Amino acid sequence: MDKISLREKFSQINEYWNPKIIGDINDSCVKIAKLKGEFLWHTHDNEDEMFYVFKGELTVKLRDKDILLRAGECTIIPKGVEHMPVAKEEAQVMMIEPKGTLNTGNVQSERTIAEPERL
């Protein structure tokens, strides 16, 4: 059991939209990623997903509204809610979601990462 430096872990990430696992909590994973630009519209049919912004800003677009998150803010997207993360500039984001959750949810694309690397 050691402390985790998010600054150190984020410094090891060199590409956008490629989540890395930094720990496990029961049946969930704690993931971090650097985000920039638009992701894709997707849904997690069986999993809730939490986004916490460590640095920068992230907009989570929903079909009926946008949720703007600044550093130190988070939101939880309930299972079944279609969403699209967007970061105009680089954002450093931590996510907590059940193990096995695909980053692209119900959409398979070149951005799908089946097994994220552990840092």
N, C-alpha and C positions, 0 to 999 in steps of 0.2 A: 504494500500500500504506500504509494508515493504521491506527492502533489503533481499536478499537471500545469505546466506553463502554457497558456493558450498562445501567447506571443511567440514562444519558441516553436510550438507545433505549427502555427500559421506560417512561420518563416521557412518551413520545410515544404510548403506547397508552391509549385511553380506553374500550375495550369488552372484554368477556370472550369467550374462545373464538374469537378472530379472529387467527390467526397472521400474523406479518409476517416477511419474509425479510430477514436482516441480512448474508448472505454466502453464497458458494458454495465448496464444497470438492470438486474433481473433479466427479463426477456426483451430488453430494449438495447439499442446501440446509441452511443453519443458520437456524432459525426461532425466534422468541420469541413468547410470548403471556402474557397475564394470564388466569388461570383462576379461576373461582369457581362452586361448585355441581357438579352432575353433568353429564357429557357424555353419551355414548351408547355402548352396547356395539357394537363393530365389530372388524373384522379387516383387516389389510393382507396380502393373499394373497401378494404378491411382494416386500414391502419390510420390512426390519428398521427399528425406530424407537427412538431414544434420547431419554429424558427426563432433563434435568438441572435440579434445582431451584436457582434463584438466590436466591429469597426466599420464605419461607412453607413450607407443607407440601403435598404432593400424595400421594394414595393412588391407585395404579394397581390397580384391581380385576381379578383374573383369575377364571376360573370355579372354581378350586380354592384360591385364597388371595388375600390382599391384600398389596401391597408399599407400605409407608409410606416416603416420601422426604422428608427434611428438607433445609434449605438446605445446599448443598455435596455433596449425594448425587445419584446417577443410577442408572438402570436401562436395560437394552436389552431391548426386547420383540421376540422373533424373529418373522419373517414367519409368518403363519398362526395366531398366538395371539390369541384373542379377548380384548379388554380394554376397560376403561372408566375413564378418568381422573376423579377426584373431588377437589375442593378445598373443604373446609368454609369456609375463609376465603380471601381473595385469595392466590394463589400466582403467582410470576413464574417462568416455566419456559422453558428453551431446549430445542429439539428438533433433532436431526440425522437427516435421512432423505433417501432418493433424490429427485432432482428429479421433479416430477410426482405425488408422493404426495398423495392426497387426505386431508384431516384426518379425514374420516369413513370412510375405507377403503372397504369393500364396501357401505356404507349411504349412500344418497342421501337427504338431508333438507334442511330450511331452514338447517341449520348447516354444510352442505357449502360449502367455499370452494375453487373450482377454481383460481383464480390469486391467491395471496396478494400483497398489496401489499409493495413493498420500502421499507425505511426507510433 
